[in-house]
Structure formats: C-alpha cells, structure tokens
Amino acid sequence: MPNIYEKIGRQIREERKARVLSLEELAEKADLTPSFLGQIERGERKLSVATLEKLAIALHVSPCNLMKTETKKGFSWEDRIADLLRHQPLKHKVVVFKTLKYLFRILRGF
C-alpha cells in the first residue's frame, strides 16, 4: 500500500500534467530543483508544509487539493478540459475555443 508521501506525490504529478507543465517548469515556478521535485512526485522524499505551499501556489491550487489521495474515477472530459484551461490567459482560451469550434465543424463532415 502506498504511503501518504507517494499519494501526495502522485497528486502533484497529476496536477502538473493537467496543466501541461514539465517537471522543470514546475520546479522553476516553485523554486525547487527538478531532481527534488521528481523525488517528491515518486514519493521518495518527504516534503515540508512550506514546500507543499510553494507547489500549490505554482499550480494555482489549494494545498488541500495536493493532499487529496482518492482517485478521480468520475473526472469527466468536461472537467478535465475546464481544469486545463482554468489558469490560462484569456487570449489562450480564445485560441483554444476557436480551434475547437473549427475542429468540430470538420468532424461533422465525417
């Protein structure tokens, strides 16, 4: 059974990937080394409350969200897309919207 640090590490990795951030990008935003962040994500290193807060700020989530250890089996596609877009600038959201609208028009032809 995974320990609490492995579960938190997996949650941090899920949040990072949901935001399409590389390990290096998140490490830089949280003022951590990529090596240390990788060890946290794998549950190999214990993280302090201060480090948890740095990661939460860098990911734009509550520290509590990083401590969730239940699985997201009911996480819908709409939720995943909304989560991905949530912290993007408006101009990126507009580009994504226009691109999706265009793709849906093409898909209707199939």
PyMOL commands that set and color helices and strands:
alter all, ss='L'
color gray80, all
select helices_A, chain A and resi 4-18+23-29+34-41+49-59+63-66+77-85+90-108
alter helices_A, ss='H'
color red, helices_A
deselect
rebuild
show_as cartoon
